[in-house]
Amino acid sequence: MIVVISILEILLLCLGASVLIYRTQLRISEALSSGIIITFITLSLIFQTAFLLGQPNLAFALEGVLIIISLFILKKRSKYLIYFYQRFKNFSSQYKLIVGLLSIPWTYLGLQAVLLPPANWDSMTYNLARVMLFQQEKSLYLTEITTHRQAVFPVGSDILHHIFLRFYTDYGIGIFSFLAYVSIGLGTYALCRRYTSSQISLMATLVIISLPEVVYQSTSTKNDIITAATAIFCFLTVHRLLEKLTLTDVILLTLGLAFGISAKTSFLGFILPFSLFFGLLLLKKYKVGVLIKLIADNSLPFILLIIPIVILSQLWLFIHNHYFWGGWSGAETFTSIHKQSDGLKGAVANLVRYVFQSVHFLKLGDILFESISGLTLSNTLQNTYDSWLQPLLGDAGIGKDFTPAFNILWTPHEDLSWFGPFGFLLVIPGIIYSILRGKKSLQALSLTLMGYAVILCYKVVWMPWNGRFFSLFFAASGVCVAYFIESVKFKRKF
């Protein structure tokens, strides 16, 4: 029963947040997608605050207040709930076949997220294990640990599981990843509709939500899919800011970026190009004086925002890591394992490896190709790399624990899978095409994703399970896919 109550609480907060931010010029899909991430941000902030104060039970009181506020919002804005339902009914009627087909796997994934116990190795050794340690110590500052990961990694995503683990149950624990998956689908559609028709937007959305690694992560207890959903949240918010500068969206964007850091350190690789490319667009439209005036006219909200940002940005954790472990991200003996130290050559080598891994036609593709030619596609790719590129690239950029074993594995597993045929045939060409031919805002989005990928190649060693780091790159690219499909379709007409 407690699991059901906790799930209902999460869904209530998501719905309340969605209705709260909805306005007539906003698409329902955008409101729902954003509402999910706002709920994640709020719960993460509540749990982190309670633990940092050494009073985990304080979260119950704060959650109670949130529930009351959500119920009040839903009652006051009940007309929007009715409108949401009517729009969903109309959409379902218009796309009966698609909705009917999607309802089957989504129901299965939802049940799997709620009912199946977690089994991911990372989750069992630190993502979830550390939350149990937080509860035991009543603190987020861990010093007695079994693996360095439990102490030094950002806590913002993992701490969400406290809502179930505080009752010592793991039923329902995959709900956050599943909701992030739903948020990705809704957010992708909303973002695509800013550039393309509803049909093309729906097509691109189906491409993204069917990417193998994204599907595998939809029931996981890892944090990669949450960072991908957060990136889409930031893209949606900054697009609204490019249309109209509002205090609400500035605050939401700031919180979204901070939450991304609190979910996974690699999100910094997203923030850097995002801030650069979209920052230039915002400055070009509003000028520095307008932005300064917005802050000056709303000084109190921005002052109050400081504490949530400090907590969500993990500044407190990075300071603790520096003083206790000797580095902002942990001890040097630990962080050096994952740092790519071969410079530009290592980055180029990793980029080449990831391109080869992106040629992913699934196990079925291997079976079909082997039945025709006697060879498997994955082995053909592997042999090509080993014969032509390995002599040039060597082991540059590969983690020392994995040299010289660069393997192309088309394994249907969360840790080892990649992003399927659509990832190679639509996502990558779509991003490149959007950079070359897209509108300024679409170019900024595409360059942000490309910049994120380049930073990953440069900063992180190649490891067999690095595909999960690219969940953000592929899952947030739906609008590029839509723009690419529409452009190809338009050209074929002429």
C-alpha positions as CSV (number, residue, x, y, z in Angstrom):
1,M,0.0,0.0,0.0
2,I,2.8,2.4,0.9
3,V,4.3,1.9,-2.6
4,V,0.9,2.8,-4.2
5,I,0.6,5.9,-2.1
6,S,4.2,7.0,-3.0
7,I,3.5,6.5,-6.7
8,L,0.2,8.4,-6.4
9,E,2.1,11.2,-4.7
10,I,4.6,11.5,-7.5
11,L,1.9,11.4,-10.2
12,L,-0.1,14.1,-8.3
13,L,2.9,16.4,-8.0
14,C,3.6,15.9,-11.7
15,L,0.1,16.7,-12.7
16,G,0.0,19.7,-10.3
17,A,3.2,21.1,-11.7
18,S,2.0,20.6,-15.3
19,V,-1.3,22.4,-14.7
20,L,0.5,25.2,-12.8
21,I,2.8,26.1,-15.7
22,Y,0.3,25.6,-18.4
23,R,-1.0,28.6,-20.3
24,T,-3.0,28.8,-23.5
25,Q,-0.1,29.4,-25.8
26,L,1.7,26.4,-24.4
27,R,1.2,22.9,-25.8
28,I,-0.1,20.3,-23.4
29,S,2.8,18.0,-24.2
30,E,5.2,20.7,-23.2
31,A,3.4,21.4,-20.0
32,L,3.3,17.7,-19.1
33,S,6.9,17.0,-20.0
34,S,8.1,20.0,-18.0
35,G,5.8,19.2,-15.1
36,I,7.6,15.8,-14.7
37,I,11.0,17.4,-14.5
38,I,9.8,20.2,-12.2
39,T,8.6,17.5,-9.8
40,F,12.0,15.7,-10.0
41,I,13.7,19.0,-9.2
42,T,11.3,19.8,-6.3
43,L,11.6,16.3,-4.7
44,S,15.3,16.2,-5.1
45,L,15.6,19.7,-3.5
46,I,13.4,18.6,-0.6
47,F,15.3,15.4,0.1
48,Q,18.7,17.0,-0.2
49,T,17.7,19.9,2.1
50,A,16.3,17.5,4.7
51,F,19.5,15.3,4.7
52,L,21.8,18.3,4.7
53,L,20.0,19.6,7.8
54,G,20.4,16.1,9.4
55,Q,16.6,15.7,9.6
56,P,15.5,13.3,6.9
57,N,12.0,13.1,8.4
58,L,11.5,16.8,7.6
59,A,10.8,15.7,4.1
60,F,7.5,14.2,5.1
61,A,6.3,17.6,6.3
62,L,7.5,19.4,3.2
63,E,6.0,16.7,0.9
64,G,2.7,17.2,2.8
65,V,2.8,20.9,2.0
66,L,3.5,20.1,-1.6
67,I,0.6,17.7,-1.8
68,I,-1.8,20.3,-0.4
69,I,-0.5,23.0,-2.8
70,S,-0.9,20.5,-5.7
71,L,-4.5,19.7,-4.7
72,F,-5.3,23.4,-4.4
73,I,-3.8,24.1,-7.9
74,L,-5.7,21.2,-9.5
75,K,-9.0,22.4,-7.9
76,K,-8.4,26.0,-8.9
77,R,-7.4,25.2,-12.4
78,S,-9.6,22.2,-12.9
79,K,-10.8,23.5,-16.3
80,Y,-7.3,22.8,-17.6
81,L,-7.6,19.2,-16.4
82,I,-10.8,18.8,-18.4
83,Y,-9.1,20.5,-21.4
84,F,-6.1,18.1,-21.1
85,Y,-8.4,15.1,-21.2
86,Q,-10.3,16.5,-24.2
87,R,-7.1,17.1,-26.1
88,F,-5.8,13.6,-25.3
89,K,-9.2,12.1,-26.4
90,N,-9.0,14.0,-29.7
91,F,-5.4,13.0,-30.2
92,S,-6.2,9.4,-29.5
93,S,-9.1,9.5,-32.0
94,Q,-6.9,11.1,-34.7
95,Y,-4.0,8.6,-34.2
96,K,-5.9,5.5,-33.0
97,L,-3.5,2.9,-34.4
98,I,-0.4,4.6,-33.0
99,V,-1.9,5.2,-29.6
100,G,-3.2,1.6,-29.5
101,L,0.2,0.1,-30.5
102,L,2.1,2.4,-28.1
103,S,-0.2,1.5,-25.1
104,I,1.0,-2.1,-25.2
105,P,4.8,-1.6,-24.7
106,W,4.3,1.5,-22.5
107,T,2.0,-0.4,-20.2
108,Y,4.6,-3.2,-20.1
109,L,7.5,-0.8,-19.4
110,G,5.5,0.9,-16.7
111,L,4.7,-2.3,-15.0
112,Q,8.3,-3.5,-15.3
113,A,9.5,-0.2,-13.8
114,V,7.1,-0.6,-10.8
115,L,7.2,-4.3,-10.2
116,L,10.6,-5.7,-11.1
117,P,13.5,-5.4,-8.6
118,P,16.5,-3.4,-9.7
119,A,19.4,-5.5,-11.0
120,N,21.8,-3.0,-12.6
121,W,25.3,-3.5,-11.2
122,D,25.9,0.2,-10.8
123,S,22.6,0.7,-9.1
124,M,23.2,-2.1,-6.6
125,T,26.7,-1.0,-5.7
126,Y,26.2,2.8,-5.5
127,N,23.1,4.4,-7.1
128,L,20.7,2.8,-4.6
129,A,23.2,1.5,-2.1
130,R,24.3,5.1,-1.3
131,V,20.7,6.1,-0.5
132,M,20.6,3.4,2.1
133,L,23.8,4.8,3.5
134,F,22.4,8.3,3.5
135,Q,19.4,7.0,5.5
136,Q,21.6,5.1,7.9
137,E,23.9,8.1,8.6
138,K,21.2,10.7,8.2
139,S,23.7,12.6,6.2
140,L,24.8,13.1,2.6
141,Y,28.5,13.4,3.6
142,L,29.6,9.8,3.5
143,T,33.1,8.8,4.7
144,E,32.7,5.1,5.5
145,I,32.1,3.5,2.2
146,T,32.7,0.3,0.2
147,T,33.3,2.1,-3.2
148,H,34.4,5.7,-3.9
149,R,31.3,6.1,-6.1
150,Q,29.0,6.1,-3.1
151,A,30.5,9.2,-1.7
152,V,31.7,11.5,-4.5
153,F,29.1,11.4,-7.3
154,P,26.3,14.0,-7.4
155,V,23.2,12.9,-5.5
156,G,20.4,14.8,-7.1
157,S,19.0,11.9,-9.2
158,D,19.8,9.0,-6.8
159,I,18.2,10.8,-3.8
160,L,14.8,10.6,-5.6
161,H,14.7,6.9,-4.7
162,H,14.5,7.8,-1.0
163,I,10.8,8.2,-1.5
164,F,10.6,4.3,-1.7
165,L,13.8,3.2,0.1
166,R,12.9,5.0,3.3
167,F,10.2,2.3,3.6
168,Y,12.8,-0.4,2.8
169,T,11.1,-1.5,-0.4
170,D,12.3,-1.4,-4.0
171,Y,8.8,-1.8,-5.5
172,G,8.1,1.2,-7.7
173,I,11.7,2.4,-7.7
174,G,11.9,2.5,-11.5
175,I,9.1,5.0,-11.8
176,F,11.4,7.9,-12.1
177,S,13.2,6.5,-15.1
178,F,9.9,5.6,-16.7
179,L,8.5,9.1,-16.1
180,A,11.7,10.5,-17.6
181,Y,11.1,8.4,-20.6
182,V,7.6,9.7,-20.9
183,S,8.9,13.3,-20.5
184,I,11.4,12.7,-23.3
185,G,8.5,11.5,-25.6
186,L,6.2,14.4,-24.7
187,G,9.1,17.0,-24.7
188,T,10.4,15.8,-28.1
189,Y,6.9,16.2,-29.6
190,A,6.5,19.7,-28.2
191,L,9.9,20.8,-29.3
192,C,9.4,19.4,-32.8
193,R,6.0,21.2,-33.2
194,R,7.9,24.5,-33.0
195,Y,9.6,23.6,-36.3
196,T,7.4,21.0,-38.1
197,S,3.9,19.6,-38.6
198,S,2.2,17.3,-36.2
199,Q,2.7,14.3,-38.4
200,I,6.5,14.8,-38.8
201,S,6.7,15.6,-35.1
202,L,5.0,12.4,-34.2
203,M,7.2,10.5,-36.5
204,A,10.4,12.0,-34.9
205,T,9.0,11.3,-31.5
206,L,8.4,7.6,-32.4
207,V,12.0,7.4,-33.6
208,I,13.4,8.8,-30.3
209,I,11.3,6.7,-27.9
210,S,12.2,3.5,-29.9
211,L,16.0,3.9,-29.7
212,P,17.1,0.7,-28.0
213,E,19.3,2.2,-25.2
214,V,16.6,4.8,-24.4
215,V,14.0,2.0,-24.0
216,Y,16.4,-0.1,-21.9
217,Q,16.9,2.9,-19.6
218,S,13.2,3.6,-19.2
219,T,13.0,1.0,-16.4
220,S,16.4,1.5,-15.0
221,T,17.5,3.0,-11.7
222,K,20.5,4.8,-13.3
223,N,20.6,8.5,-13.9
224,D,21.4,8.8,-17.6
225,I,17.8,9.0,-18.9
226,I,17.0,11.7,-16.3
227,T,19.8,13.9,-17.6
228,A,18.4,13.4,-21.1
229,A,15.0,14.4,-20.0
230,T,16.4,17.4,-18.2
231,A,18.3,18.5,-21.3
232,I,15.0,18.5,-23.3
233,F,13.4,20.5,-20.4
234,C,16.2,23.1,-20.8
235,F,15.7,23.2,-24.6
236,L,12.0,23.8,-24.2
237,T,12.5,26.5,-21.5
238,V,15.1,28.4,-23.5
239,H,12.9,28.3,-26.6
240,R,10.2,30.0,-24.5
241,L,12.7,32.6,-23.4
242,L,13.7,33.3,-27.0
243,E,10.0,34.0,-27.6
244,K,9.4,36.1,-24.5
245,L,11.7,37.0,-21.6
246,T,9.9,36.0,-18.3
247,L,11.1,35.7,-14.8
248,T,9.4,32.3,-14.4
249,D,11.3,30.7,-17.3
250,V,14.6,32.2,-16.2
251,I,14.1,30.6,-12.8
252,L,13.0,27.3,-14.4
253,L,16.0,27.2,-16.7
254,T,18.4,28.0,-13.9
255,L,16.9,25.3,-11.7
256,G,16.9,22.8,-14.7
257,L,20.6,23.4,-15.4
258,A,21.5,23.0,-11.7
259,F,19.4,19.8,-11.4
260,G,21.2,18.4,-14.4
261,I,24.6,18.8,-12.6
262,S,23.1,17.2,-9.5
263,A,22.0,14.2,-11.6
264,K,25.3,13.5,-13.3
265,T,28.6,15.3,-13.5
266,S,28.8,14.8,-17.3
267,F,25.9,17.2,-17.6
268,L,28.6,19.9,-17.3
269,G,29.5,18.9,-20.8
270,F,26.0,19.9,-21.8
271,I,25.9,23.2,-19.9
272,L,29.1,24.6,-21.5
273,P,27.9,24.6,-25.2
274,F,24.3,25.2,-24.1
275,S,25.3,28.4,-22.3
276,L,27.6,29.5,-25.1
277,F,25.2,29.0,-28.1
278,F,21.9,29.9,-26.5
279,G,23.5,32.6,-24.4
280,L,24.6,34.3,-27.6
281,L,21.1,34.1,-29.0
282,L,19.6,35.5,-25.9
283,L,22.1,38.4,-25.8
284,K,21.5,39.1,-29.4
285,K,17.8,39.4,-28.8
286,Y,17.6,41.1,-25.5
287,K,20.9,42.8,-24.9
288,V,22.8,42.8,-21.6
289,G,20.9,45.8,-20.2
290,V,17.5,44.1,-20.5
291,L,18.8,41.0,-18.7
292,I,20.3,43.1,-15.9
293,K,17.0,45.1,-15.6
294,L,15.1,41.8,-15.2
295,I,17.4,40.8,-12.4
296,A,17.3,44.2,-10.7
297,D,13.5,44.4,-10.9
298,N,13.2,41.0,-9.3
299,S,16.1,41.0,-6.9
300,L,14.2,39.2,-4.1
301,P,13.3,36.1,-6.2
302,F,16.9,35.8,-7.4
303,I,18.2,36.2,-3.9
304,L,15.9,33.4,-2.7
305,L,17.0,31.3,-5.7
306,I,20.6,31.2,-4.4
307,I,20.1,28.5,-1.7
308,P,18.3,26.1,-4.1
309,I,21.0,26.6,-6.7
310,V,23.8,26.0,-4.2
311,I,22.1,22.8,-3.1
312,L,21.1,21.5,-6.6
313,S,24.5,22.5,-8.2
314,Q,26.2,20.2,-5.7
315,L,28.6,23.0,-4.6
316,W,28.4,21.6,-1.1
317,L,29.5,18.2,-2.3
318,F,32.3,19.4,-4.5
319,I,33.7,21.4,-1.5
320,H,33.4,18.3,0.7
321,N,35.1,16.2,-1.9
322,H,38.0,18.6,-2.2
323,Y,38.7,18.8,1.6
324,F,38.0,15.1,2.4
325,W,39.1,13.3,-0.8
326,G,41.5,15.7,-2.2
327,G,39.7,16.7,-5.4
328,W,36.4,18.3,-6.3
329,S,35.2,15.1,-8.0
330,G,37.0,12.7,-5.7
331,A,40.5,11.4,-5.0
332,E,43.0,11.6,-7.9
333,T,43.5,7.8,-7.8
334,F,39.8,7.4,-8.5
335,T,39.2,10.2,-11.0
336,S,42.3,9.4,-13.1
337,I,40.8,6.1,-14.1
338,H,38.1,7.8,-16.0
339,K,40.0,10.9,-17.4
340,Q,41.0,10.8,-21.0
341,S,44.7,11.7,-20.9
342,D,45.8,11.3,-24.5
343,G,44.8,14.8,-25.6
344,L,43.5,15.4,-29.1
345,K,44.6,12.0,-30.4
346,G,42.6,10.3,-27.7
347,A,39.5,12.5,-28.4
348,V,39.7,11.7,-32.2
349,A,40.2,8.0,-31.5
350,N,37.2,7.9,-29.2
351,L,35.1,9.8,-31.7
352,V,36.0,7.2,-34.4
353,R,35.1,4.4,-32.0
354,Y,31.7,5.9,-31.1
355,V,30.9,6.4,-34.8
356,F,31.7,2.7,-35.4
357,Q,29.5,1.7,-32.4
358,S,26.7,3.9,-33.7
359,V,26.4,1.7,-36.8
360,H,24.1,-0.5,-34.8
361,F,21.6,-2.7,-36.7
362,L,20.7,-4.9,-33.7
363,K,21.1,-8.6,-33.2
364,L,18.3,-9.3,-35.7
365,G,20.4,-7.4,-38.4
366,D,23.3,-9.6,-37.6
367,I,21.2,-12.7,-38.0
368,L,19.7,-11.6,-41.3
369,F,23.0,-10.5,-42.8
370,E,24.7,-13.7,-41.7
371,S,21.9,-15.8,-43.3
372,I,22.5,-14.0,-46.6
373,S,26.3,-13.6,-46.7
374,G,27.7,-15.9,-44.0
375,L,29.1,-12.9,-42.2
376,T,27.8,-10.7,-39.4
377,L,27.7,-6.9,-39.7
378,S,29.1,-6.4,-36.2
379,N,32.2,-8.6,-37.0
380,T,32.6,-6.9,-40.3
381,L,32.8,-3.5,-38.6
382,Q,35.1,-4.9,-35.9
383,N,37.5,-6.4,-38.5
384,T,37.5,-3.1,-40.5
385,Y,38.4,-1.2,-37.3
386,D,41.1,-3.7,-36.3
387,S,42.6,-3.8,-39.8
388,W,42.6,-0.2,-40.8
389,L,42.2,2.0,-37.7
390,Q,43.7,0.2,-34.8
391,P,47.2,0.5,-36.2
392,L,46.7,4.3,-36.5
393,L,44.8,5.0,-33.3
394,G,46.3,2.3,-31.0
395,D,44.9,2.4,-27.5
396,A,44.7,6.2,-27.3
397,G,41.7,7.3,-25.3
398,I,40.9,3.9,-24.0
399,G,40.7,3.3,-20.2
400,K,43.7,1.4,-18.9
401,D,41.5,-1.4,-17.5
402,F,40.1,-2.1,-21.0
403,T,43.1,-1.9,-23.3
404,P,43.3,-3.1,-26.0
405,A,39.8,-4.5,-26.1
406,F,37.7,-2.2,-28.2
407,N,34.8,-4.5,-29.1
408,I,31.6,-3.8,-31.1
409,L,28.9,-5.6,-29.2
410,W,25.3,-5.6,-30.4
411,T,24.1,-6.8,-27.1
412,P,20.5,-6.1,-26.0
413,H,21.5,-4.9,-22.6
414,E,21.2,-1.6,-20.8
415,D,24.9,-1.3,-20.1
416,L,26.2,-2.5,-23.5
417,S,23.6,-1.5,-26.1
418,W,23.7,1.5,-28.5
419,F,20.9,3.4,-30.3
420,G,19.9,1.2,-33.2
421,P,19.5,1.9,-36.9
422,F,17.6,5.1,-36.5
423,G,20.4,6.5,-34.3
424,F,22.9,6.1,-37.1
425,L,20.6,6.8,-40.1
426,L,18.5,9.6,-38.7
427,V,19.9,11.1,-35.5
428,I,23.5,11.7,-36.6
429,P,22.6,13.0,-40.1
430,G,19.8,15.1,-38.6
431,I,22.1,16.9,-36.2
432,I,24.7,17.6,-38.9
433,Y,22.0,18.8,-41.3
434,S,20.5,21.0,-38.6
435,I,23.8,22.6,-37.9
436,L,24.3,23.4,-41.6
437,R,20.8,24.4,-42.7
438,G,18.7,24.9,-39.6
439,K,17.3,28.2,-38.1
440,K,19.5,29.9,-35.5
441,S,17.7,28.3,-32.5
442,L,17.9,24.9,-34.1
443,Q,21.6,25.4,-35.0
444,A,22.2,26.4,-31.3
445,L,20.5,23.2,-30.2
446,S,22.4,21.0,-32.6
447,L,25.7,22.6,-31.8
448,T,25.0,22.1,-28.1
449,L,24.5,18.3,-28.7
450,M,27.6,18.1,-30.9
451,G,29.6,20.1,-28.4
452,Y,28.5,17.7,-25.7
453,A,29.6,14.7,-27.7
454,V,33.0,16.2,-28.4
455,I,33.5,17.1,-24.7
456,L,32.7,13.5,-23.8
457,C,35.2,12.2,-26.4
458,Y,37.9,14.6,-25.0
459,K,37.3,14.2,-21.3
460,V,36.2,10.6,-20.7
461,V,38.1,7.4,-21.5
462,W,36.4,4.9,-23.8
463,M,34.8,2.1,-21.9
464,P,32.5,-0.7,-23.1
465,W,29.4,0.8,-21.4
466,N,29.9,4.5,-22.4
467,G,26.8,4.3,-24.6
468,R,24.7,5.5,-21.6
469,F,26.6,8.8,-21.6
470,F,25.3,9.4,-25.1
471,S,21.7,9.0,-24.1
472,L,21.4,12.8,-23.8
473,F,22.9,13.2,-27.3
474,F,20.5,10.8,-29.0
475,A,17.4,11.3,-26.9
476,A,17.4,15.1,-27.1
477,S,17.9,15.2,-30.9
478,G,14.3,14.5,-31.9
479,V,13.8,18.0,-33.3
480,C,16.9,17.5,-35.5
481,V,15.4,14.3,-36.8
482,A,12.1,16.0,-37.5
483,Y,13.8,18.8,-39.4
484,F,15.8,16.3,-41.4
485,I,12.8,14.2,-42.3
486,E,10.8,17.2,-43.3
487,S,13.6,18.6,-45.5
488,V,14.1,15.2,-47.2
489,K,10.3,14.9,-47.7
490,F,10.1,18.4,-49.1
491,K,13.0,17.8,-51.6
492,R,11.4,14.6,-52.8
493,K,8.3,16.5,-53.8
494,F,10.4,18.6,-56.2
